[in-house]
Amino acid sequence: MEMDKIALRIKAFDAANGGGVGWYEDKGAYHLYLLATEAPIARLKPTGTGDDVRIAYWSHRRKWEDIDDMGGCVLPLDQALDHIANNGIFWTWT
């Protein structure tokens, strides 16, 4: 999956859910943040397999961390975006 397509899907998901989330690409990962405060929300790193991405959250340690202790959570992009939108761990700093 091309990186441009990921960005378009992130934008479309954000628009369909009321907006307010920005993103930027850095070192092959997409970083999502709240536009109003610039607070970090999540990081999506493509795995290279289909449209699967590894999800990370901004932890109390002030760094990106996997959302579980079992090697990280990998989901297809649309499911990952839905998971981020509906899971409070991503909205701690917002």
C-alpha positions, 0 to 999 in steps of 0.5 A: 500500500502506498503511503499516499493512500494511507494519508488519504484514508486517515483524512477521510476517516477524520472528516467522516468523524467530525474532524479535529485530528491532524497527522504527519509522516515521520520515519515511515510512520503516521503520527496523529495529533489533536489539532486544537492542542497538538497533543499526540494521539496515536502512531500508525506504522505500516507493516508492509503486509497489505494495509496492516499498521502497528498501533502505538499510543503516547504513554506517561513516559512521554514516548510512543509505546505498544498498546499491549505487552504481547508485541503490539497491536497490528490491524488493517488501517480502517480497523486501527482508525476505528480502534483509536477513535473508540479507545480512551488510552489514545485520548489521555493527553488531549 
